[in-house]
Amino acid sequence: MWRGSLFFIVLLTCQWACESGENERKGTISALHLDPLLFDRMKESDQVNVVRRHLSLYAHRALDPTAEIAFDERFPDWRQRLPSDLLLQMDTTIYHISCGRLSYLLRDVYRELGFQSATYNFGIEHTPFTHELTLVELSDGLVSVQDAHYNSALFEGDSLGDFFQFLQVMAGGRTHDFYFINDTSWANLYLPETYLDSGYKICNPAYVSGPLQPTLNASWYRRDYMVNLQVNLQDSCYGFMTNLNMQRTDGFDFEDLFLTRISSISGYPEWEQRMDTILASAQSD
């Protein structure tokens, strides 16, 4: 009798956990303003792409990313919160988010949807020229590179490219068919009220558009911000790669930065080992 009751309790607990997990999954999909039924009918490759595209709508920047609207100040407990809950609050909050924080959020969303996911931090350490994006594994073992900060993904031909195969050809200096797709979405660029009074003129970057508009916070205004890899990298005013190559003479490409890892791929020792093998071979050649 006692054993039967214990089995029943365990069964109910497992059922509750499964239902809770599925509800959280659906809540995350809905928080991204996606239809759960349509989402579940998509191929995995389409799912990871559409999630990245929708999350790029949250890639808000600030001309002056002060502590007042920095992401960690606005959401100090973000690491402990469910992605669905966090996204709903982000919908109505003014904030500035870095590539690192957005890559973590995309990672957490993928994990909530049942994918294995981690982040990859690379570039020239101790300089502004670093970047962090998200890795996500599909059921066939392909590890996709997804970047919500620049709204891009690694492709090979017409399909998603594999992160480790990409690193191998980059390390070997071989010709290849890998490229980063240029999707476009629009987020917000926030400007402080003091910007209006100072008469401070900024260069007119191609990724800023539309008139200056008020926000619900009287201290901040907004303009439209284009989230697009090539525009954000190569813009003549503030492009990431434009500024980097102003300080170099060797014509560095964005893809070259991938071979200079800054931090470990935490939680995935097998990915870390594959990465170490590839980078070691590149350094020995």
KOLFI-600970 format. One line per 10 residues: number of its first residue (from 1); their letters; for each residue x, y, z of N, C-alpha, C. Coordinates in Angstrom, 2 decimals. Example, Ala and Ser with C-alpha at 12.3 -4.5 7.8 and 13.67 -1.06 7.14 Angstrom:
// residues 2
1 = as = 13.19:-5.69:7.80:12.30:-4.50:7.80:13.20:-3.30:7.80; 12.85:-2.25:7.08:13.67:-1.06:7.14:12.90:0.03:7.87
END
This chain:
// residues 285
1 = mwrgslffiv = 0.83:-1.20:0.00:0.00:0.00:0.00:0.86:1.25:0.00; 1.88:1.26:0.86:2.76:2.43:0.98:3.52:2.64:-0.33; 4.00:1.49:-0.93:4.75:1.59:-2.17:3.86:2.13:-3.28; 2.60:1.70:-3.30:1.68:2.18:-4.32:1.45:3.67:-4.20; 1.31:4.17:-2.99:1.10:5.60:-2.77:2.33:6.39:-3.20; 3.53:5.87:-2.88:4.76:6.55:-3.26:4.89:6.63:-4.78; 4.55:5.53:-5.46:4.61:5.52:-6.92:3.67:6.56:-7.51; 2.47:6.66:-6.93:1.48:7.62:-7.41:1.98:9.06:-7.22; 2.63:9.33:-6.08:3.16:10.66:-5.81:4.26:11.01:-6.81; 5.16:10.04:-7.06:6.24:10.25:-8.03:5.67:10.51:-9.41
11 = lltcqwaces = 4.64:9.75:-9.79:4.01:9.91:-11.09:3.40:11.29:-11.24; 2.72:11.77:-10.22:2.11:13.10:-10.25:3.19:14.18:-10.33; 4.29:13.97:-9.59:5.38:14.95:-9.60:6.00:15.05:-10.99; 6.23:13.91:-11.64:6.80:13.90:-12.99:5.86:14.56:-13.98; 4.55:14.27:-13.84:3.57:14.87:-14.74:3.55:16.38:-14.55; 3.59:16.85:-13.31:3.58:18.29:-13.02:4.83:18.96:-13.61; 6.00:18.29:-13.47:7.24:18.86:-14.00:7.19:18.97:-15.52; 6.65:17.93:-16.18:6.55:17.97:-17.64:5.62:19.07:-18.10; 4.46:19.18:-17.43:3.51:20.21:-17.81:4.07:21.60:-17.54; 4.77:21.75:-16.42:5.37:23.03:-16.09:6.41:23.44:-17.12
21 = generkgtis = 7.27:22.47:-17.51:8.29:22.75:-18.51:7.70:23.14:-19.85; 6.62:22.45:-20.25:5.97:22.75:-21.53:5.30:24.12:-21.49; 4.72:24.47:-20.34:4.10:25.79:-20.20:5.14:26.90:-20.28; 6.30:26.66:-19.66:7.37:27.65:-19.72:7.88:27.79:-21.16; 7.97:26.68:-21.87:8.41:26.71:-23.26:7.45:27.52:-24.11; 6.16:27.24:-23.98:5.16:27.99:-24.74:5.15:29.47:-24.34; 5.38:29.73:-23.05:5.42:31.12:-22.59:6.57:31.88:-23.22; 7.72:31.20:-23.38:8.87:31.84:-24.01:8.60:32.16:-25.47; 7.99:31.20:-26.18:7.66:31.42:-27.59:6.69:32.58:-27.73; 5.68:32.62:-26.88:4.70:33.70:-26.94:5.31:35.04:-26.57
31 = alhldpllfd = 6.24:35.06:-25.61:6.88:36.31:-25.21:7.70:36.91:-26.35; 8.15:36.06:-27.28:8.87:36.54:-28.47:7.91:36.97:-29.57; 6.61:36.95:-29.25:5.56:37.34:-30.21:5.51:36.37:-31.39; 5.68:35.09:-31.07:5.56:34.01:-32.05:4.37:33.15:-31.69; 3.79:32.50:-32.69:2.67:31.59:-32.48:3.22:30.21:-32.14; 2.95:29.67:-30.94:3.51:28.36:-30.56:3.16:27.24:-31.52; 1.93:27.24:-32.06:1.54:26.17:-32.98:2.33:26.25:-34.28; 2.47:27.43:-34.84:3.24:27.59:-36.07:4.71:27.30:-35.83; 5.20:27.72:-34.67:6.61:27.50:-34.33:6.93:26.01:-34.29; 6.06:25.23:-33.69:6.32:23.79:-33.55:6.27:23.06:-34.90
41 = rmkesdqvnv = 5.68:23.66:-35.91:5.63:23.04:-37.24:6.88:23.35:-38.07; 7.72:24.25:-37.58:8.91:24.63:-38.32:10.01:23.58:-38.19; 10.91:23.55:-39.17:12.13:22.77:-39.04:13.01:23.41:-37.97; 13.89:22.62:-37.37:14.77:23.15:-36.32:15.59:24.34:-36.83; 16.11:24.22:-38.06:16.93:25.31:-38.59:16.13:26.60:-38.70; 14.86:26.48:-39.06:14.01:27.67:-39.14:13.68:28.20:-37.74; 13.51:27.28:-36.79:13.21:27.70:-35.42:14.33:28.56:-34.83; 15.57:28.07:-34.95:16.67:28.83:-34.33:16.87:30.17:-35.04; 16.61:30.22:-36.35:16.73:31.48:-37.08:15.66:32.48:-36.68; 14.42:32.01:-36.60:13.33:32.94:-36.31:13.42:33.45:-34.87
51 = vrrhlslyah = 13.89:32.62:-33.95:14.08:33.07:-32.56:15.13:34.18:-32.51; 16.25:33.97:-33.22:17.29:35.01:-33.26:16.77:36.31:-33.86; 16.01:36.21:-34.95:15.48:37.42:-35.59:14.57:38.19:-34.64; 13.71:37.46:-33.94:12.78:38.13:-33.03:13.50:38.71:-31.83; 14.52:38.03:-31.33:15.25:38.57:-30.19:16.05:39.81:-30.59; 16.45:39.91:-31.85:17.19:41.10:-32.29:16.36:42.37:-32.16; 15.04:42.24:-32.08:14.17:43.40:-31.87:14.38:43.99:-30.47; 15.04:43.25:-29.59:15.32:43.72:-28.24:16.74:44.28:-28.11; 17.44:44.41:-29.23:18.85:44.83:-29.21:18.97:46.35:-29.13; 18.36:46.95:-28.13:18.37:48.40:-28.00:19.73:48.91:-27.54
61 = raldptaeia = 20.14:50.05:-28.08:21.39:50.70:-27.71:21.09:52.09:-27.15; 22.11:52.69:-26.57:22.00:54.08:-26.11:23.24:54.83:-26.57; 23.04:56.07:-26.99:24.18:56.90:-27.37:25.10:57.09:-26.17; 24.50:57.20:-25.02:25.25:57.33:-23.76:24.74:56.24:-22.81; 25.31:55.03:-22.89:24.81:53.91:-22.08:25.19:54.04:-20.61; 24.62:55.03:-19.95:24.94:55.28:-18.55:24.39:54.17:-17.67; 24.86:54.17:-16.44:24.41:53.15:-15.48:22.90:53.20:-15.29; 22.31:54.37:-15.53:20.87:54.52:-15.32:20.06:53.55:-16.16; 20.47:53.33:-17.41:19.69:52.43:-18.26:20.49:51.21:-18.70; 21.65:50.98:-18.11:22.40:49.77:-18.41:21.55:48.55:-18.07
71 = fderfpdwrq = 21.69:47.50:-18.85:20.84:46.31:-18.70:20.91:45.75:-17.28; 22.11:45.66:-16.72:22.25:45.08:-15.39:21.63:45.95:-14.30; 21.51:47.24:-14.56:20.86:48.12:-13.60:19.34:48.00:-13.70; 18.85:47.88:-14.90:17.41:47.75:-15.12:16.90:46.38:-14.67; 17.72:45.35:-14.87:17.30:43.98:-14.58:18.39:43.28:-13.74; 18.61:43.71:-12.51:19.72:43.16:-11.71:19.60:41.67:-11.43; 18.40:41.11:-11.52:18.20:39.69:-11.22:17.98:38.89:-12.50; 18.45:39.38:-13.64:18.13:38.74:-14.91:18.62:37.30:-14.99; 19.71:36.99:-14.32:20.25:35.62:-14.39:19.33:34.60:-13.71; 18.51:35.03:-12.77:17.65:34.13:-12.04:16.24:34.05:-12.62
81 = rlpsdlllqm = 15.95:34.82:-13.64:14.58:34.91:-14.14:14.35:34.04:-15.37; 13.11:33.60:-15.55:12.74:32.88:-16.76:12.80:33.83:-17.95; 13.24:33.37:-19.11:13.29:34.25:-20.28:11.94:34.89:-20.60; 10.85:34.13:-20.47:9.54:34.67:-20.80:9.19:35.87:-19.91; 9.47:35.75:-18.62:9.19:36.83:-17.68:10.07:38.05:-17.99; 11.33:37.81:-18.27:12.26:38.90:-18.56:11.86:39.63:-19.84; 11.52:38.89:-20.88:11.16:39.50:-22.16:9.92:40.38:-22.03; 8.96:39.96:-21.24:7.75:40.75:-21.06:8.07:42.09:-20.40; 9.00:42.10:-19.44:9.38:43.36:-18.82:10.22:44.22:-19.77; 11.06:43.57:-20.58:11.88:44.31:-21.54:11.01:45.04:-22.58
91 = dttiyhiscg = 9.83:44.51:-22.84:8.91:45.14:-23.79:8.54:46.56:-23.39; 8.56:46.84:-22.10:8.08:48.14:-21.61:9.15:48.92:-20.85; 10.43:48.58:-21.06:11.52:49.20:-20.30:12.55:49.80:-21.25; 13.08:50.96:-20.88:14.18:51.58:-21.62:15.48:51.01:-21.07; 16.34:50.49:-21.95:17.60:49.89:-21.50:18.60:49.88:-22.64; 19.87:49.74:-22.28:20.96:49.52:-23.23:21.51:48.13:-22.96; 21.59:47.29:-24.02:22.06:45.92:-23.84:23.30:45.68:-24.70; 24.30:45.05:-24.11:25.54:44.74:-24.83:25.38:43.43:-25.59; 26.34:43.15:-26.47:26.32:41.89:-27.22:26.41:40.70:-26.26; 27.18:40.84:-25.19:27.33:39.75:-24.24:26.03:39.39:-23.56
101 = rlsyllrdvy = 25.35:40.39:-23.02:24.09:40.13:-22.33:23.04:39.57:-23.30; 23.01:40.08:-24.53:22.03:39.58:-25.49:22.35:38.15:-25.91; 23.64:37.82:-26.00:24.02:36.43:-26.34:23.61:35.48:-25.23; 23.71:35.91:-23.96:23.27:35.06:-22.85:21.76:34.86:-22.89; 21.05:35.94:-23.20:19.59:35.84:-23.25:19.15:34.90:-24.37; 19.79:35.00:-25.54:19.46:34.09:-26.63:19.79:32.65:-26.24; 20.93:32.46:-25.57:21.29:31.12:-25.08:20.20:30.57:-24.16; 19.74:31.38:-23.22:18.73:30.93:-22.26:17.40:30.63:-22.95; 17.06:31.41:-23.97:15.84:31.14:-24.73:15.95:29.80:-25.45; 17.08:29.57:-26.11:17.28:28.28:-26.80:17.18:27.12:-25.81
111 = relgfqsaty = 17.81:27.26:-24.66:17.76:26.18:-23.67:16.33:25.93:-23.21; 15.58:27.00:-23.03:14.18:26.87:-22.62:13.36:26.13:-23.68; 13.79:26.25:-24.93:13.09:25.59:-26.03:13.61:24.17:-26.28; 14.58:23.72:-25.47:15.04:22.35:-25.55:16.33:22.13:-26.31; 17.01:23.20:-26.72:18.27:23.07:-27.45:19.45:23.16:-26.49; 20.56:22.51:-26.85:21.83:22.76:-26.17:22.40:24.06:-26.72; 22.84:24.94:-25.83:23.31:26.24:-26.29:24.35:26.81:-25.34; 25.28:27.58:-25.90:26.33:28.24:-25.12:26.68:29.55:-25.83; 27.57:30.32:-25.25:28.02:31.57:-25.89:29.49:31.47:-26.24; 29.90:32.28:-27.21:31.29:32.31:-27.66:31.78:33.75:-27.66
121 = nfgiehtpft = 32.82:34.00:-26.87:33.39:35.33:-26.70:34.75:35.37:-27.39; 34.95:36.30:-28.32:36.17:36.29:-29.13:36.55:37.72:-29.51; 37.74:37.87:-30.10:38.20:39.18:-30.54:39.55:39.52:-29.94; 39.84:40.81:-29.86:41.12:41.29:-29.35:40.93:41.71:-27.90; 41.39:40.87:-27.00:41.14:41.07:-25.57:41.70:42.40:-25.08; 40.97:42.99:-24.11:41.34:44.27:-23.47:41.28:45.44:-24.46; 40.45:45.31:-25.49:40.18:46.40:-26.42:38.67:46.45:-26.64; 38.16:47.50:-27.31:36.73:47.51:-27.63:36.35:46.51:-28.71; 37.35:45.83:-29.31:37.08:45.00:-30.47:36.92:43.54:-30.08; 35.92:43.29:-29.26:35.53:41.94:-28.87:34.05:41.78:-29.19
131 = heltlvelsd = 33.64:40.54:-29.29:32.23:40.28:-29.60:31.84:38.95:-28.98; 30.56:38.83:-28.64:30.05:37.59:-28.08:28.73:37.24:-28.75; 28.59:35.98:-29.13:27.38:35.52:-29.79:27.00:34.14:-29.26; 26.02:33.52:-29.88:25.41:32.31:-29.32:25.62:31.11:-30.24; 25.94:29.99:-29.63:26.04:28.72:-30.34:24.85:27.85:-29.92; 24.25:27.17:-30.89:23.11:26.30:-30.58:23.22:25.04:-31.42; 23.01:23.89:-30.77:23.17:22.60:-31.45:21.82:22.06:-31.90; 21.75:21.65:-33.16:20.56:21.00:-33.69:20.65:19.49:-33.44; 19.55:18.79:-33.69:19.51:17.36:-33.36:20.44:16.53:-34.23; 20.85:17.06:-35.40:21.79:16.32:-36.26:23.24:16.57:-35.89
141 = glvsvqdahy = 23.47:17.34:-34.82:24.83:17.59:-34.34:25.45:18.87:-34.87; 24.82:19.52:-35.83:25.35:20.79:-36.34:25.26:21.85:-35.26; 26.36:22.59:-35.05:26.37:23.68:-34.07:26.30:25.00:-34.85; 25.16:25.64:-34.73:24.89:26.87:-35.49:25.38:28.09:-34.73; 25.86:29.09:-35.48:26.27:30.38:-34.92:25.12:31.36:-35.14; 24.56:31.87:-34.04:23.44:32.80:-34.11:23.79:34.07:-33.33; 23.55:35.22:-33.95:23.99:36.49:-33.38:22.82:37.47:-33.36; 22.17:37.62:-32.20:21.03:38.54:-32.08:21.49:40.00:-32.07; 22.71:40.26:-31.64:23.22:41.64:-31.56:23.34:42.26:-32.94; 23.74:41.46:-33.93:23.86:41.92:-35.31:22.81:41.29:-36.23
151 = nsalfegdsl = 21.90:40.50:-35.66:20.84:39.84:-36.41:21.40:39.06:-37.59; 22.29:38.13:-37.29:22.96:37.37:-38.34:23.14:35.92:-37.90; 23.47:35.07:-38.87:23.75:33.67:-38.60:24.75:33.18:-39.64; 25.53:32.18:-39.25:26.50:31.59:-40.16:25.81:30.62:-41.10; 26.06:30.80:-42.40:25.51:29.91:-43.43:26.65:29.31:-44.24; 26.36:28.17:-44.84:27.22:27.57:-45.84:26.33:27.20:-47.02; 26.49:27.90:-48.12:25.56:27.71:-49.22:24.19:28.21:-48.82; 23.18:27.34:-48.96:21.80:27.72:-48.64:21.36:27.25:-47.26; 22.27:26.66:-46.49:21.90:26.08:-45.20:22.76:26.65:-44.08; 22.33:26.40:-42.86:23.11:26.83:-41.71:24.49:26.18:-41.75
161 = gdffqflqvm = 25.51:26.95:-41.42:26.86:26.42:-41.37:27.21:25.92:-39.99; 28.14:24.98:-39.93:28.58:24.41:-38.66:29.76:25.21:-38.11; 29.67:25.58:-36.86:30.68:26.41:-36.20:32.07:25.79:-36.28; 32.18:24.51:-35.99:33.50:23.89:-35.93:34.09:23.68:-37.33; 33.27:23.36:-38.30:33.78:23.26:-39.67:34.25:24.63:-40.17; 33.53:25.67:-39.80:33.92:27.03:-40.15:35.28:27.38:-39.55; 35.47:27.05:-38.27:36.75:27.33:-37.62:37.89:26.56:-38.28; 37.62:25.33:-38.68:38.67:24.53:-39.31:39.15:25.15:-40.62; 38.22:25.59:-41.45:38.66:26.18:-42.73:39.32:27.54:-42.50; 38.85:28.28:-41.48:39.48:29.56:-41.17:40.90:29.33:-40.64
171 = aggrthdfyf = 41.04:28.34:-39.77:42.36:28.03:-39.21:43.33:27.56:-40.28; 42.80:26.83:-41.28:43.66:26.33:-42.34:43.86:27.30:-43.48; 43.16:28.43:-43.43:43.30:29.43:-44.48:42.78:28.94:-45.82; 41.82:28.02:-45.80:41.31:27.45:-47.05:40.14:28.26:-47.58; 39.90:28.18:-48.87:38.72:28.81:-49.45:37.48:28.05:-48.98; 36.36:28.76:-48.88:35.17:28.12:-48.33:33.92:28.85:-48.80; 32.77:28.26:-48.48:31.47:28.84:-48.85:30.71:29.37:-47.65; 31.40:29.56:-46.53:30.74:30.09:-45.34:30.55:31.61:-45.47; 29.45:32.08:-44.93:29.21:33.54:-44.90:28.18:33.84:-43.81; 28.13:35.09:-43.40:27.15:35.52:-42.41:26.02:36.25:-43.12
181 = indtswanly = 24.80:35.76:-42.90:23.64:36.30:-43.56:23.31:37.69:-43.01; 22.77:38.55:-43.87:22.42:39.91:-43.48:20.91:40.06:-43.35; 20.35:39.67:-42.22:18.95:39.97:-41.92:18.87:41.39:-41.34; 17.71:41.99:-41.43:17.54:43.35:-40.92:16.33:43.41:-39.99; 16.51:44.01:-38.83:15.41:44.32:-37.94:15.66:45.72:-37.38; 14.69:46.25:-36.66:14.81:47.60:-36.12:14.59:47.59:-34.61; 15.55:48.14:-33.89:15.43:48.31:-32.44:15.44:49.82:-32.16; 15.74:50.19:-30.93:15.76:51.61:-30.54:17.17:52.08:-30.22; 17.49:53.31:-30.63:18.67:54.00:-30.15:18.19:55.08:-29.20; 18.59:55.01:-27.94:18.12:55.96:-26.94:19.13:57.10:-26.78
191 = lpetyldsgy = 18.60:58.32:-26.70:19.43:59.51:-26.55:18.96:60.28:-25.32; 19.88:60.70:-24.45:19.47:61.41:-23.23:18.95:62.80:-23.55; 18.13:63.31:-22.65:17.56:64.65:-22.81:18.64:65.70:-22.97; 19.78:65.50:-22.31:20.88:66.46:-22.39:21.43:66.57:-23.80; 21.23:65.54:-24.61:21.68:65.57:-26.00:21.01:66.70:-26.76; 19.74:66.97:-26.43:19.00:68.01:-27.14:19.51:69.40:-26.80; 19.95:69.60:-25.57:20.38:70.92:-25.12:21.83:71.23:-25.47; 22.63:70.20:-25.62:24.06:70.42:-25.79:24.43:70.88:-27.18; 23.55:70.59:-28.16:23.90:70.90:-29.53:24.96:69.96:-30.07; 25.24:68.88:-29.33:26.27:67.92:-29.74:25.83:67.24:-31.03
201 = kicnpayvsg = 26.67:67.28:-32.03:26.36:66.68:-33.32:27.15:65.39:-33.48; 26.46:64.36:-33.85:27.15:63.10:-34.10:27.21:62.88:-35.60; 28.15:62.07:-36.01:28.17:61.60:-37.38:26.84:60.91:-37.67; 26.40:60.92:-38.87:25.10:60.33:-39.21:25.27:58.89:-39.71; 25.29:57.93:-38.80:25.50:56.55:-39.22:24.31:56.02:-40.02; 24.59:55.10:-40.94:23.55:54.56:-41.79:22.53:53.73:-41.02; 22.91:53.27:-39.84:22.00:52.41:-39.09:21.04:53.18:-38.19; 21.08:54.52:-38.21:20.13:55.33:-37.44:19.18:56.00:-38.42; 17.89:55.94:-38.13:16.90:56.44:-39.07:15.72:57.04:-38.32; 14.92:57.81:-39.05:13.68:58.33:-38.50:13.88:59.54:-37.61
211 = plqptlnasw = 12.78:60.20:-37.28:12.84:61.41:-36.44:13.09:61.07:-34.97; 13.53:62.06:-34.24:13.68:61.93:-32.79:12.29:61.87:-32.17; 12.07:60.87:-31.32:10.74:60.68:-30.73:10.84:60.61:-29.21; 9.82:61.12:-28.52:9.82:61.03:-27.06:9.54:59.59:-26.61; 9.92:59.29:-25.39:9.59:58.01:-24.77:8.76:58.27:-23.53; 8.34:57.22:-22.85:7.57:57.38:-21.62:8.40:57.99:-20.51; 9.73:57.93:-20.66:10.64:58.55:-19.70:11.09:59.89:-20.27; 10.73:60.98:-19.61:11.01:62.32:-20.14:12.50:62.60:-20.28; 13.35:61.80:-19.64:14.79:62.02:-19.71:15.42:61.40:-20.95; 14.64:60.62:-21.70:15.20:59.91:-22.84:14.33:60.04:-24.08
221 = yrrdymvnlq = 15.00:60.16:-25.22:14.35:60.14:-26.52:14.87:58.94:-27.31; 14.23:58.67:-28.44:14.63:57.50:-29.22:14.62:57.81:-30.71; 15.45:57.04:-31.43:15.40:56.98:-32.88:15.43:55.51:-33.28; 15.09:55.22:-34.53:15.13:53.84:-35.00:16.58:53.42:-35.23; 16.88:52.19:-34.83:18.24:51.64:-34.95:18.19:50.38:-35.80; 18.90:50.38:-36.93:18.93:49.21:-37.81:19.89:48.16:-37.27; 19.39:46.95:-37.05:20.22:45.84:-36.60:20.52:45.00:-37.84; 21.72:45.15:-38.36:22.14:44.48:-39.58:23.65:44.33:-39.55; 24.14:43.13:-39.76:25.56:42.84:-39.58:26.47:43.76:-40.38; 26.31:43.78:-41.69:27.23:44.55:-42.52:27.15:46.04:-42.26
231 = vnlqdscygf = 25.94:46.54:-42.05:25.80:47.97:-41.76:26.45:48.30:-40.42; 26.21:47.48:-39.41:26.79:47.74:-38.09:28.31:47.57:-38.07; 28.84:46.65:-38.90:30.28:46.44:-38.93:31.02:47.48:-39.76; 30.44:47.85:-40.90:31.18:48.63:-41.89:30.74:50.09:-41.99; 29.80:50.53:-41.19:29.37:51.92:-41.27:30.56:52.87:-41.14; 30.56:53.92:-41.97:31.71:54.82:-42.01:31.87:55.65:-40.76; 30.82:55.79:-39.96:30.92:56.58:-38.73:31.44:55.76:-37.54; 30.69:54.73:-37.21:30.99:54.00:-35.98:31.04:52.49:-36.17; 31.22:52.02:-37.40:31.23:50.60:-37.65:32.32:49.89:-36.87; 31.98:48.73:-36.31:32.92:47.94:-35.50:34.21:47.67:-36.26
241 = mtnlnmqrtd = 34.09:47.15:-37.49:35.28:46.81:-38.27:35.93:48.05:-38.88; 35.14:49.07:-39.16:35.70:50.33:-39.66:36.68:50.90:-38.65; 36.25:50.96:-37.39:37.11:51.50:-36.34:38.32:50.62:-36.07; 38.11:49.29:-36.14:39.23:48.38:-35.91:40.29:48.57:-36.99; 39.89:48.62:-38.24:40.86:48.69:-39.33:41.48:50.07:-39.48; 40.92:51.07:-38.82:41.58:52.37:-38.76:42.84:52.29:-37.90; 42.91:51.28:-37.04:44.04:51.12:-36.14:45.01:50.02:-36.61; 44.69:49.39:-37.75:45.52:48.30:-38.25:45.88:48.57:-39.71; 46.85:47.82:-40.20:47.26:47.97:-41.59:47.13:46.68:-42.39; 46.58:45.64:-41.75:46.54:44.33:-42.41:45.17:43.95:-42.94
251 = gfdfedlflt = 44.22:44.90:-42.94:42.91:44.62:-43.53:42.20:43.45:-42.89; 42.03:43.49:-41.58:41.41:42.42:-40.81:39.95:42.25:-41.22; 39.48:41.00:-41.32:38.07:40.70:-41.56:37.42:40.25:-40.26; 36.10:40.44:-40.18:35.34:40.02:-39.01:35.56:38.53:-38.72; 35.57:37.71:-39.78:35.75:36.27:-39.61:37.09:35.92:-38.98; 38.11:36.74:-39.21:39.43:36.47:-38.65:39.41:36.49:-37.12; 38.53:37.29:-36.56:38.47:37.43:-35.10:38.06:36.14:-34.41; 37.35:35.26:-35.12:36.84:34.04:-34.51:37.95:33.12:-34.00; 39.16:33.27:-34.53:40.26:32.40:-34.11:40.95:32.90:-32.84; 40.47:34.00:-32.29:41.05:34.53:-31.04:39.99:34.49:-29.95
261 = rissisgype = 39.86:33.32:-29.35:38.88:33.14:-28.28:39.34:33.86:-27.01; 38.38:34.44:-26.30:38.70:35.17:-25.07:38.38:34.33:-23.84; 37.24:33.70:-23.80:36.85:32.94:-22.62:36.37:31.55:-23.04; 36.20:30.67:-22.06:35.85:29.29:-22.34:34.38:29.16:-22.74; 34.05:28.04:-23.37:32.66:27.72:-23.67:32.14:26.93:-22.48; 31.66:27.62:-21.48:31.34:26.99:-20.20:30.17:26.02:-20.33; 30.30:24.89:-19.63:29.22:23.90:-19.59:29.27:22.86:-20.67; 30.19:23.02:-21.65:30.25:22.08:-22.76:31.71:21.68:-23.00; 32.24:20.79:-22.17:33.66:20.42:-22.27:34.02:19.80:-23.62; 33.07:19.09:-24.27:33.37:18.48:-25.57:33.52:19.57:-26.64
271 = weqrmdtila = 32.72:20.63:-26.54:32.89:21.75:-27.47:34.21:22.46:-27.20; 34.53:22.61:-25.93:35.78:23.26:-25.55:36.98:22.48:-26.09; 36.92:21.15:-26.01:38.03:20.32:-26.48:38.18:20.43:-28.00; 37.07:20.41:-28.72:37.12:20.55:-30.17:37.70:21.91:-30.55; 37.29:22.93:-29.81:37.78:24.28:-30.05:39.29:24.35:-29.82; 39.76:23.79:-28.72:41.19:23.82:-28.39:42.02:23.12:-29.46; 41.50:22.00:-29.97:42.22:21.26:-31.00:42.37:22.09:-32.27; 41.30:22.76:-32.66:41.32:23.58:-33.88:42.26:24.77:-33.72; 42.17:25.46:-32.58:43.01:26.65:-32.37:44.48:26.26:-32.24; 44.74:25.10:-31.61:46.13:24.65:-31.48:46.74:24.36:-32.85
281 = saqsd = 45.93:23.77:-33.74:46.44:23.47:-35.08:46.71:24.75:-35.86; 45.88:25.78:-35.62:46.08:27.06:-36.32:47.36:27.72:-35.84; 47.66:27.62:-34.55:48.85:28.26:-34.01:50.12:27.54:-34.39; 50.01:26.21:-34.66:51.22:25.44:-34.99:51.59:25.56:-36.47; 50.60:25.94:-37.31:50.88:26.06:-38.74:51.68:27.33:-39.07
END
